[in-house]
Amino acid sequence: QLVLLGPSPLQQQQTCVAGLTCRLMPPLPLDNGTEAATDAVLALDTCGGATLPSGFPLLATNESAMATVDPHIRLTAAGGQYRLCWCGASALSATGAATCFAAEHYRTDFGELTVVGPVVNSRTCVSGRACILKDLEGLHLSDSNSFMVLDTCGLVDAGLPRVAGAGLTESVSSSGATASWGSVPWTVAGGSYQLCWCAGPLVDITCRAASDFSMTAGTLEVVGPAPLQQQRTCVAGQTCVVDGISGWNLASSDRVAVLDTCGTQALLPRHVLGIPSVSLGEGRSLQISWGSTPISAAGGRYRLCWAAAPVEFDNVTNRSEDISLGQEVEKDLYYRVDFGELMLIGPSPLQQTATCVSGQACSFEALMGQALEDGGRLAIMDTCEER
């Protein structure tokens, strides 16, 4: 009699859900009626292959045997179909043969593992605009799924400020292939974030807390300035150039405005031309300039506000650099992204009055303004700037 140790039948089907723990099998029956060792099963793209797919948490079983899938740690493998592969670790140990310490030792294909979940990919949104992602890929996705944008998937209290819905999708449609955060523009800092997925009712999860979203669907690249607390200083009556504005995937076609409140189109009075020119500097930082005409706005603290010019994006590549901005588009730009402060040193308000008497000494004791210091100069003229 020949007893052949191994799983039977060889067409077994199992299903796991990405983001949850996964127990690959109950103990498999051997053809002699005993149970197979549960420490000798891996999910591979091809049984006997040398590559172990990422996202399957491994649990070391002993010093010589390779790990098996840990049923206590959440699965983060991409949605798809994998092969269930077996290696007789216990039997081989008993005979003194080499145990299952490498993926290529798992040669026996006994079925298929279906992982329900998204395929990991890279997507792009733009700060200052609403975000909607289309053509999301995965296996058995549905409209009951949810997505959340986080710094790290699954971490509690990792929601992003200044993102609609704290990063949670408003709706998912097209059988799970389209995710929308609604019509509210994002004003989050530019950067690379995690697009995190939750299965939802399929596994009785409400998908409201960040801890429910432990499965990554890839990276979400947000174009925009970063950090959002950049500080710059100019002086009233002088030309103004602000450089070193940092961010994520910025371009010379971007626009910057100095406003009292970002998201409005009310330009500052007496601020030369209002909208500065923008150029790309060292390290893809932005330089903004109001040209050779001195700034004549009132001294004060103003908001630095950013807007991306109309450009084309795809889901993976960087933004295009060759799309021009017509002047007719400028009136439709809303500078929603507040990325810092411009302190303008100078007098404020600009309608201050004082009285002196001819023939007597004249002094001002209550000149008001922003960051005025000793050493400044005041001239009495019919028209300022005349010589």
C-alpha positions in Angstrom: 0.0 0.0 0.0 1.2 3.5 -0.9 0.1 6.3 1.3 0.4 9.6 -0.5 0.4 12.5 1.9 -1.2 15.7 0.7 -4.4 17.7 0.3 -7.5 16.3 -1.4 -9.4 17.3 -3.5 -7.2 19.6 -5.6 -9.9 22.1 -6.6 -10.7 23.7 -3.2 -12.0 27.2 -3.2 -11.5 29.8 -0.4 -12.3 33.5 -0.1 -10.8 36.2 2.1 -11.5 39.9 2.3 -8.6 42.5 2.1 -8.2 44.4 5.3 -9.4 41.6 7.5 -7.7 38.6 9.0 -7.6 35.5 6.8 -7.6 31.9 7.8 -6.6 30.0 4.7 -8.3 26.7 5.5 -9.6 24.4 8.1 -7.2 21.5 8.4 -7.2 19.7 5.0 -8.0 16.0 4.9 -5.2 13.8 3.6 -6.0 10.8 1.4 -5.4 8.4 4.4 -8.1 10.1 6.5 -5.7 12.1 8.7 -5.3 15.9 8.8 -2.7 17.8 6.9 -0.3 20.1 8.8 -1.8 23.6 8.9 1.6 25.2 8.9 2.4 24.2 5.3 0.1 26.3 3.2 0.9 29.5 1.3 -1.0 31.7 -1.2 1.2 32.2 -4.3 0.7 33.5 -7.8 2.0 30.1 -9.1 2.8 27.1 -6.9 6.5 26.3 -6.9 7.3 29.8 -7.9 10.1 31.7 -6.1 8.1 34.9 -5.5 5.9 35.4 -2.5 3.0 37.9 -3.2 3.0 40.9 -0.9 0.3 41.6 1.6 0.0 38.1 3.2 1.1 38.4 6.9 3.4 35.5 7.7 3.7 33.5 10.9 6.9 31.6 11.6 6.1 28.1 12.6 9.5 26.8 13.7 13.1 27.4 13.1 13.4 25.5 9.9 9.9 25.7 8.3 8.9 28.7 6.3 6.0 30.9 7.6 2.4 30.4 6.8 -0.3 33.0 6.6 -0.9 34.4 10.1 -4.7 34.2 10.8 -4.4 37.0 13.5 -3.0 39.8 11.3 -5.0 41.7 8.7 -4.5 40.7 5.1 -3.3 43.6 2.9 -2.9 41.7 -0.4 -4.3 43.2 -3.5 -7.7 42.0 -4.6 -7.3 39.1 -7.0 -7.1 35.3 -7.4 -4.2 33.3 -6.0 -3.2 29.7 -5.9 -3.4 27.6 -2.7 -0.1 25.8 -2.4 0.9 23.0 0.0 4.2 21.6 1.3 4.4 18.7 3.7 6.5 20.4 6.4 5.6 17.9 9.2 6.0 14.9 7.1 9.3 16.0 5.6 10.7 16.9 9.1 9.9 13.3 10.2 11.9 11.9 7.3 14.9 14.2 7.9 14.3 15.9 4.5 14.6 19.7 4.1 11.5 21.4 5.4 9.4 24.1 3.7 11.7 27.1 4.1 11.3 28.6 0.6 8.3 29.5 -1.6 9.5 27.1 -4.3 9.0 24.2 -2.0 5.2 24.8 -2.0 4.6 22.9 -5.3 1.3 21.2 -4.7 -1.6 23.3 -6.1 -4.8 22.3 -4.4 -7.1 25.2 -5.3 -7.8 28.9 -5.5 -7.9 31.7 -3.0 -10.1 34.7 -3.9 -9.2 37.9 -2.2 -12.0 40.5 -2.4 -10.5 44.0 -2.5 -8.9 46.8 -4.6 -5.9 46.6 -6.8 -3.1 49.0 -5.5 -2.6 51.9 -7.9 -1.7 55.6 -7.9 -4.2 58.4 -8.4 -4.1 62.3 -8.5 -6.3 65.0 -7.1 -5.7 68.8 -6.9 -6.0 70.9 -3.7 -8.5 73.6 -4.1 -10.8 71.4 -6.2 -13.3 68.7 -5.6 -11.9 65.1 -5.9 -13.5 62.2 -7.8 -11.6 59.1 -8.7 -12.8 56.9 -11.6 -11.8 53.5 -13.0 -10.7 52.1 -9.7 -9.7 48.4 -10.1 -10.2 45.4 -7.9 -12.0 42.1 -7.5 -15.7 42.0 -6.5 -15.8 45.7 -5.6 -19.3 47.1 -4.9 -21.1 50.4 -4.3 -21.3 49.5 -0.6 -17.5 49.8 -0.2 -16.0 53.0 1.1 -12.6 54.8 0.7 -10.8 57.1 3.1 -7.7 59.3 2.6 -5.3 58.9 5.4 -1.6 59.3 6.2 -1.5 55.6 7.2 -4.3 53.1 6.5 -5.9 51.7 9.6 -4.5 54.2 12.2 -7.0 55.6 14.6 -7.4 59.4 14.5 -5.4 59.6 11.3 -8.0 61.6 9.4 -6.8 64.6 7.4 -7.9 68.1 8.2 -9.2 70.3 5.4 -10.4 67.3 3.4 -14.1 67.0 2.7 -15.7 64.5 5.1 -12.5 64.1 7.0 -11.3 62.0 4.1 -14.3 59.7 3.9 -16.0 59.3 0.5 -19.4 60.8 0.1 -20.4 58.1 -2.4 -19.1 55.1 -4.3 -20.7 54.1 -7.6 -20.1 52.2 -10.9 -19.8 48.9 -9.0 -17.1 50.2 -6.7 -15.1 51.8 -9.5 -15.9 55.4 -8.8 -15.2 57.2 -5.5 -16.4 60.8 -4.9 -15.8 63.2 -2.0 -18.7 65.4 -3.2 -18.6 68.9 -4.5 -16.7 70.5 -1.6 -13.2 71.5 -2.7 -10.2 70.1 -0.7 -7.8 72.5 0.8 -5.4 70.0 2.2 -1.6 70.3 1.9 0.0 68.9 -1.2 1.6 65.5 -0.7 1.4 61.8 -1.0 -1.4 60.1 1.0 -2.8 56.6 1.3 -6.1 55.8 -0.4 -7.6 53.3 2.0 -10.5 50.8 1.4 -13.2 49.3 3.6 -15.5 46.4 2.5 -18.5 47.6 4.4 -21.7 45.6 4.8 -20.1 42.6 3.1 -18.3 41.9 6.4 -20.7 43.9 8.7 -18.4 46.9 9.1 -19.8 50.5 9.2 -16.7 52.0 7.6 -16.8 55.2 9.6 -13.6 55.1 11.7 -10.1 55.3 10.4 -9.4 51.9 12.0 -11.9 50.3 9.6 -9.8 51.3 6.6 -6.7 49.1 7.0 -6.4 48.1 3.4 -4.6 50.4 1.0 -5.8 50.9 -2.5 -2.7 52.8 -3.4 -1.3 56.3 -3.1 -3.3 59.5 -3.7 -1.0 62.3 -4.9 -2.5 65.7 -4.0 -1.1 68.6 -6.0 -0.6 71.7 -4.0 1.6 73.8 -1.7 3.0 72.2 1.5 3.3 72.9 4.3 0.3 75.2 4.9 2.1 77.5 7.3 4.6 79.2 5.1 5.6 82.7 6.3 7.0 85.5 4.1 7.6 89.2 4.6 7.6 92.2 2.2 7.8 96.0 2.8 5.2 98.5 1.6 6.7 101.0 -0.8 9.3 98.5 -2.2 9.1 95.8 -4.8 8.2 92.4 -3.5 9.5 89.0 -4.5 8.6 85.8 -2.5 10.6 82.7 -3.3 11.0 79.2 -2.0 7.3 78.4 -1.9 7.3 74.6 -1.5 4.7 72.0 -2.3 3.9 68.8 -4.2 4.2 68.8 -8.0 3.9 72.6 -8.3 4.1 74.2 -11.8 4.8 77.6 -13.3 1.2 77.7 -14.5 0.0 77.9 -10.9 -1.4 81.1 -9.5 -0.9 82.8 -6.1 -2.9 85.7 -4.7 -2.5 87.7 -1.5 -6.0 88.1 0.1 -7.6 88.9 3.4 -9.4 85.6 3.1 -8.6 82.7 0.7 -11.5 81.5 -1.4 -12.7 85.0 -2.4 -12.0 87.1 -5.4 -11.7 90.4 -3.5 -8.2 91.6 -4.3 -6.5 94.0 -1.9 -6.9 97.7 -2.7 -3.8 99.4 -4.0 -2.0 96.1 -4.4 -0.2 96.5 -7.7 -1.9 94.3 -10.3 -3.2 92.1 -7.6 -2.0 88.8 -9.1 1.8 88.2 -9.2 3.7 86.4 -11.8 4.8 82.8 -10.9 7.9 81.0 -12.0 9.4 77.6 -11.1 12.5 77.8 -8.9 15.1 75.5 -7.4 13.7 72.1 -6.3 10.4 72.8 -8.0 9.6 75.5 -5.6 7.6 78.6 -6.7 8.9 82.2 -6.9 6.2 84.9 -7.0 6.9 88.5 -8.0 4.9 91.7 -8.4 7.4 93.1 -10.8 9.3 96.4 -10.7 6.4 98.5 -9.3 6.5 99.0 -5.5 3.7 97.5 -3.4 1.5 100.2 -2.0 -1.0 98.2 0.0 -1.6 98.9 3.7 0.7 97.2 6.2 -0.8 94.1 7.7 -0.9 90.3 7.8 -2.5 88.8 4.7 -3.2 85.2 3.5 -1.1 83.5 0.8 -3.7 81.8 -1.4 -2.9 79.2 -4.1 -4.8 77.9 -7.1 -3.8 75.4 -9.8 -4.2 76.6 -13.3 -6.4 74.3 -15.6 -4.2 71.4 -16.5 -4.6 67.8 -17.5 -4.0 64.9 -15.2 -4.2 61.1 -15.5 -4.2 58.6 -12.7 -0.5 57.9 -12.6 1.7 60.4 -14.4 2.7 63.9 -13.2 0.8 67.0 -14.3 1.3 68.5 -17.8 3.5 71.5 -18.1 2.5 72.6 -21.6 -1.1 73.9 -21.1 -1.3 77.7 -21.3 -3.5 79.8 -19.1 -5.6 82.3 -21.1 -6.5 85.6 -19.5 -10.1 84.8 -19.8 -9.7 82.0 -17.3 -8.3 84.2 -14.6 -11.7 85.5 -13.5 -12.9 82.0 -12.9 -10.1 81.1 -10.5 -10.8 80.9 -6.8 -7.8 80.9 -4.6 -9.1 78.5 -2.0 -5.9 77.0 -0.6 -4.6 79.0 2.3 -0.9 78.0 2.6 0.5 80.7 4.9 0.9 84.4 5.6 2.5 87.4 4.0 3.4 90.1 6.5 3.6 93.5 4.8 5.5 96.0 6.8 4.1 99.5 6.6 1.6 102.0 7.8 -2.0 101.0 8.3 -4.7 102.1 7.8 -3.9 104.3 4.7 -6.2 107.2 5.7 -4.5 108.4 8.8 -4.7 112.2 9.5 -2.6 114.5 11.6 -2.6 118.3 12.2 0.3 120.7 12.6 0.4 124.4 12.9 2.6 126.6 10.7 5.4 128.2 12.6 5.5 125.6 15.3 7.3 122.3 15.7 5.5 119.3 14.3 5.5 115.7 15.5 3.4 112.6 15.1 3.0 110.4 18.1 0.4 107.9 16.9 1.5 106.6 13.5 -0.1 103.2 13.2 1.0 100.2 11.1 2.4 96.7 10.9 5.9 96.0 12.4 6.9 99.7 12.3 10.4 100.3 13.8 12.7 103.1 14.7 14.6 104.2 11.6 11.7 104.4 9.3 11.2 107.7 7.3 8.2 109.8 6.7 7.9 112.5 4.1 5.3 115.2 3.6 4.5 115.5 -0.2 1.7 116.6 -2.5 1.8 113.2 -4.2 3.7 110.2 -2.9 6.6 108.8 -5.1 7.2 112.3 -6.7 10.8 113.6 -6.4 
